[in-house]
């Protein structure tokens, strides 16, 4: 029997959360050290699991399956392709980073740290489980269960409007989950009619669901994932949740947890409902373009630093969704890599902004100015994080954004052209916020701004290192992702568009 890598990655942070919660009251430092230790161990095990993954090998690897409710075809089934593995790795990197970065965040909110860190570990467990689940019902359970720890993280540790933001976050996502549950039941009924009665993704692909039924099931899954992502017009919960959550929770929410929505689109929606996916693709691409432009335009006008980053995420999620539903190998690979790169970039932005908010006691752009003089390392960190957000060549986000636009342009030319406007707008909102907060003469309130401390540098350094490595050497990540994306497009039944060659040039090449 092979080592159960994925089950261990799900179970370890859950057990760690329990141990942290059992730490005696008043021993907050011990609770924090234990939580970071568990998260670091999960990261090391993720690296070990990644080394077991064979590029060019079977589609799903590290597979495990244990019958749970055999009479109904429900099982604990785990397995990863390149797409899922990349997102599991992102989750494993993000968790210890946000813990170390926001070491005093719980105390700043006036509550005990052990509950805060225990909830973060529980959230990591459920997120990894969702990415690794190959049983659709198991995926749904984890998809819904992860709402609970995030609800409490926002509602207990957030800002002045935290209860409103937490309830709005929960209601939106529960509504999407209800639609998804109905679609999961409908999918199971279809499998029974085809003589299987299963929730296993591999068995559900290609079972011959009628096109009209596919359309309804597609909408049930797609609306749930569009809310989670979020995609315009289902996005309104994110700015409130990100603004009221603590910086580390906002980082995990936008950088990692919301990727479960876009992952569900590429891992479940496309292969399970291929006919409906091809039919609805132009509509989804249109919504994605609106998200790109809408999110970028609203980001430019924001006065709240955390709301600004939330709107940039809406814009970036538009690029990811557009790449998924462009239904080309370049765009699909770019969208998957974009999920990872956006996660690194957004976490870096929220973490650095969190350092600024902690020092200034305000999240308003107008309350900063001239910070680069007393805190040059902090200013440089914000600049690098911001440049990654606008996809500067040399940083990881450039590669993924370029692939998305290239692949989209080959099938949806107008959408590709309009989406490039989002790049220009990104330069505006990033450079404007940097100029307003960091440049110019130091204000009286920022003249004594402390620069980044050793612990804070330790937290952001891995993110910047990964953004540079994936920017200059993306091929290793692309090799892992390519096979999973190619297999998904084959399940949808689409091929890359043939290159368009001008008639005159074609005639000139005739022998």
QUITA-V674058 format. One record per residue. RES is the residue in one small letter. SS is DSSP state (~ for helix, > for strand, _ for the rest). Layout:
((RES;SS) (RES;SS))
This chain:
((x;_) (x;_) (x;_) (x;_) (x;~) (x;~) (x;~) (x;~) (x;~) (x;~) (x;~) (x;~) (x;~) (x;~) (x;~) (x;~) (x;~) (x;~) (x;~) (x;~) (x;~) (x;_) (x;_) (x;_) (x;_) (x;_) (x;_) (x;~) (x;~) (x;~) (x;~) (x;~) (x;~) (x;~) (x;~) (x;~) (x;~) (x;~) (x;~) (x;~) (x;~) (x;~) (x;~) (x;~) (x;~) (x;~) (x;~) (x;~) (x;~) (x;~) (x;~) (x;~) (x;_) (x;_) (x;_) (x;_) (x;_) (x;_) (x;_) (x;_) (x;>) (x;>) (x;>) (x;>) (x;>) (x;>) (x;>) (x;>) (x;>) (x;~) (x;~) (x;~) (x;_) (x;>) (x;>) (x;>) (x;>) (x;>) (x;>) (x;>) (x;_) (x;~) (x;~) (x;~) (x;~) (x;~) (x;~) (x;~) (x;~) (x;~) (x;~) (x;~) (x;~) (x;~) (x;~) (x;~) (x;~) (x;~) (x;~) (x;~) (x;~) (x;_) (x;_) (x;_) (x;~) (x;~) (x;~) (x;~) (x;_) (x;_) (x;_) (x;_) (x;~) (x;~) (x;~) (x;~) (x;~) (x;~) (x;~) (x;~) (x;~) (x;~) (x;~) (x;~) (x;~) (x;~) (x;~) (x;~) (x;~) (x;~) (x;~) (x;~) (x;>) (x;_) (x;>) (x;~) (x;~) (x;~) (x;~) (x;~) (x;~) (x;~) (x;~) (x;~) (x;~) (x;~) (x;~) (x;~) (x;~) (x;~) (x;~) (x;~) (x;~) (x;~) (x;~) (x;~) (x;~) (x;_) (x;_) (x;_) (x;_) (x;~) (x;~) (x;~) (x;~) (x;~) (x;~) (x;~) (x;~) (x;~) (x;~) (x;~) (x;~) (x;~) (x;~) (x;~) (x;~) (x;~) (x;~) (x;~) (x;~) (x;~) (x;~) (x;~) (x;~) (x;~) (x;~) (x;~) (x;~) (x;~) (x;~) (x;~) (x;~) (x;_) (x;_) (x;_) (x;_) (x;_) (x;_) (x;>) (x;~) (x;~) (x;~) (x;~) (x;_) (x;_) (x;_) (x;_) (x;_) (x;_) (x;~) (x;~) (x;~) (x;~) (x;~) (x;~) (x;~) (x;~) (x;~) (x;~) (x;~) (x;~) (x;~) (x;~) (x;~) (x;~) (x;~) (x;~) (x;~) (x;_) (x;_) (x;_) (x;_) (x;_) (x;_) (x;~) (x;~) (x;~) (x;~) (x;~) (x;~) (x;~) (x;~) (x;~) (x;_) (x;_) (x;~) (x;~) (x;~) (x;~) (x;~) (x;~) (x;~) (x;~) (x;~) (x;~) (x;~) (x;_) (x;~) (x;~) (x;~) (x;~) (x;~) (x;~) (x;~) (x;~) (x;~) (x;~) (x;~) (x;~) (x;~) (x;~) (x;_) (x;~) (x;~) (x;~) (x;~) (x;~) (x;~) (x;~) (x;~) (x;~) (x;~) (x;~) (x;~) (x;~) (x;~) (x;~) (x;~) (x;~) (x;~) (x;~) (x;~) (x;~) (x;~) (x;~) (x;~) (x;~) (x;~) (x;~) (x;_) (x;_) (x;_) (x;>) (x;~) (x;~) (x;~) (x;~) (x;~) (x;~) (x;~) (x;~) (x;~) (x;~) (x;~) (x;~) (x;~) (x;~) (x;~) (x;~) (x;~) (x;~) (x;~) (x;~) (x;~) (x;_) (x;_) (x;_) (x;~) (x;~) (x;~) (x;~) (x;~) (x;~) (x;~) (x;~) (x;~) (x;~) (x;~) (x;~) (x;~) (x;~) (x;~) (x;~) (x;~) (x;~) (x;~) (x;~) (x;~) (x;~) (x;~) (x;~) (x;~) (x;~) (x;~) (x;~) (x;~) (x;~) (x;~) (x;~) (x;_) (x;_) (x;_) (x;>) (x;~) (x;~) (x;~) (x;_) (x;_) (x;_) (x;~) (x;~) (x;~) (x;~) (x;_) (x;~) (x;~) (x;~) (x;~) (x;~) (x;~) (x;~) (x;~) (x;~) (x;~) (x;~) (x;~) (x;~) (x;~) (x;_) (x;_) (x;_) (x;_) (x;_) (x;_) (x;~) (x;~) (x;~) (x;~) (x;~) (x;~) (x;~) (x;~) (x;~) (x;~) (x;~) (x;~) (x;~) (x;~) (x;_) (x;_) (x;_) (x;~) (x;~) (x;~) (x;~) (x;~) (x;~) (x;~) (x;~) (x;~) (x;~) (x;~) (x;~) (x;~) (x;~) (x;~) (x;~) (x;~) (x;~) (x;~) (x;~) (x;~) (x;~) (x;~) (x;~) (x;~) (x;~) (x;_) (x;_) (x;_) (x;_) (x;_) (x;_) (x;_) (x;_) (x;_) (x;_) (x;_) (x;_) (x;_) (x;_) (x;_) (x;~) (x;~) (x;~) (x;~) (x;~) (x;~) (x;~) (x;~) (x;~) (x;~) (x;~) (x;~) (x;~) (x;~) (x;~) (x;~) (x;~) (x;~) (x;~) (x;_) (x;_) (x;~) (x;~) (x;~) (x;~) (x;~) (x;~) (x;~) (x;~) (x;~) (x;~) (x;~) (x;~) (x;~) (x;~) (x;~) (x;~) (x;~) (x;~) (x;_) (x;_) (x;_) (x;_) (x;_) (x;_) (x;_) (x;_) (x;_) (x;_) (x;~) (x;~) (x;~) (x;~) (x;~) (x;~) (x;_) (x;_) (x;_))
